[in-house]
Amino acid sequence: MTVRCSKGNCKNPAIIHQKYSGLHLCEAHFVDDVERKGKKEMRKGLMVERDDRIAVALSGGKDSSALLYMLKKVFYDRNDLQFFAIAVDEGIKDFRMLTLRNAEKITKELEIELFTFSFADEFGFTLDKVASKGFEQAPCTFCGVLRRKMLDKKARELGATKVATAHNLDDEVQSIQLNYIRGDMDRLRRLRGRREEFVPRIKPLRNILEKEVALYALVSGIPIATIHCPYAERSFRFTVKRMLNEFEMKHAGTKYSLMRGYERLLQFLPTEQSNKQLLRCERCGEASASGVCKACEIIARMEGD
């Protein structure tokens, strides 16, 4: 039996049942729902402002491809805005090459300029090389630090006023839960925003479930790469992801509840002292919480081996 769309008098067949909302949505109303959430998030956080030059962190996967497509669609008539894409090649054999091809394809279709940079050129080694060292930490730990550093540096060099990342609701609540488990209040606080020493980050998809971002990409005809990073399952984050997915399956709305709880908690977390000056990394000269930034610690560690 065909289930019809729940919206108004719409008689079109539904393509998704949102258990957390109780709605059945057809393709058109589902696309509207996803874009409404994205636009609401951008308005709420004043994410896109007049004359912005926004760098979109593009991996070529479903989330970042959907984000680039949505930004292009939503702001198609804003001549004061500029969008370009930055792709990072971490050096992961049989994985990143495929997603980068997809990044090239979608930027060409959307007529967006793409800049690609690599760990090998920037740091002198690949993530595969890091992984081969057998460090206690999962490769994802090193990758996250180095990717953030490269994105910030290259975005600044290319004149970006903001960096848009494709973190979805799943990504956000995973980070929240990770920091709850670790009892890391500083990182919980920093999830809300970055200091002015860095290029501001915006996350238009942060209130949209990962599976809905994937379906949005599919029905919008966005070319996506479905291959997964071979290192992802080694991380603590993957364990948390699996746990939250199980909760969501049994108790629909868990992820939204976690996000709402975190946002209420924010008002009780102490704000970072604005007069607390960051140091400058002794190696690279970038802003850092200590004498040597985390990225340069990794580089030194690799050079030491």
Secondary structure, 3 states (H helix, E strand, C coil): CCCECCCCCCCCECCEEECCCCEEECHHHHHHHHHHHHHHHHHHCCCCCCCCEEEEECCCCHHHHHHHHHHHHHCCCCCCCEEEEEEEECCCCCCHHHHHHHHHHHHHHHCCEEEEEEHHHHHCCCHHHHHHCCCCCCHHHHHHHHHHHHHHHHHHHCCCCEEECCCCHHHHHHHHHHHHHHCCHHHHHHCCCCCCCCCCEECCCCCCCHHHHHHHHHHCCCCCCCCCCCCHHHCHHHHHHHHHHHHHHHCCCHHHHHHHHHHHHHHHCCCCCCCCCCEECCCCCCEECCCCCHHHHHHHHHHHC
